[in-house]
Structures are given as structure tokens and as C-alpha cells.
Amino acid sequence: MNSPILITGIPRSGSSMIAATVNLCGAFGGVMSKRGMYSNDRIRELLLKPYLDRMNVDVDGLNPLPKKDTVIVPAYWRNRVDQVIKDEGYKEGAWMYKDSRLIVTWPLWNISFPDAKWIIVRRRTGDVVQSCMKTGYMKAFKDEKGWIGMVDEYEIRLRDMIAEGIDHRIIWPERMVDG
């Protein structure tokens, strides 16, 4: 089975738009969210959220986040993810998984899929914060200060990912839309 394309970004960064584009280009995503988020429901609900829950952190990846240096890599992780993708019809070629929580669990994914190609979606901090504050289901923080703190924590992890040497590309969707 090929290594995945892992698509991530700080919540509200535009990663769903990029995942939709990658999917349109032929990457297999399995059965993706009916909410238009281009995230595989089974990987998210059966694997990622329970993993975060066992760490006693927010399953939505907002507050609290896993401690930066906490790496718990279940031996079965890669096999379980591969099995979900195969069960959903994967045959060959590129496949993808998109989730903002990849940033706060990146060591798990990096150890399990060391040859993965990462797409990191970026957006200006102020724009992310404003989007979080306007989005009804984003309720982890009540004010701008809380959301800025969350973005800062994600930024630290992004820097760690890149410093570790993951194979990545950074995309700013706003720049694509603006030409």
C-alpha cells in the first residue's frame, strides 16, 4: 500500500478546500465526511478521536491539547489506518487523509508513515482567529485571547514537524484564490 498524503492545517485554515482539490486530482480518501470537510469519518471517529480520548485531551484537538513531548504510538496504528482505507475501496495509487489534529498528533503519523507526503495549509493568525470566533461549532474558547493561544500552540508543533524533516509542502489557499 502506498504511503499517504497527509493534509493538515490549523483549524479553519482552508485545509478542506485543499483536500477537495487533492481528491479531485485522484487521491483516494475513502468515505469522507458528509459535512463537506473532506476527512475520512472512520479514521477520525474510530481511530483518531479514541486515541486523543485515551490521552485525556480534547478529541476535537482544541483545548486541552496533547503535551508537546507526549508520543504514544500504538503498534497497530498503521495497520488499522491501512485497513480502513482498504475496507473503503482503496486499490492502488495515491490516498489521502485530512485532519487538523494531525498537527497535534504528528509524531504518531510520522512514525507510522515515515514516507508520507505532508501538505500543510496555512492562513494568517488573525484570519484563523476570526473564523474560529464566527464558526458556531468552534466553542473551545470564548475570546480572541484563547483562540490566539490555540493558534500559537499549533504553530509550535508545526515548527517541530518541519524541523524533524517531514516531506512537506506549504500551501496558502488565500494566495491561490488571489492569483
NORBEL-V901438 format. One line per field, one symbol per residue. psi: psi as a letter, one per 30 degrees, with the letter a starting at -180 (. if undefined). burial: # if it has 24 or more other C-alpha atoms within 12 Angstrom, else .. A space follows every 50 residues. Layout:
psi=???
burial=???
This chain:
psi=kllljjkllkkgfgfeeeeeeeefffkkfajlkfggfhkjeeeeefeeee eeefghlkffhejllkkegjjjjkffeeeeeeeeeefggkelakllkkkf feefgeeeeeeeifglkkjjklkkeeeeeeeeffkefjgfkfleeeeeee eeeeeeeeeeeeefgljlkkkjeeeeeg.
burial=..##################.##...######....########..###. ##......#####.##..........##..##.##....#...####### ##########.##..##########..######....#.#......#### #.###.##..#....#.#.####......
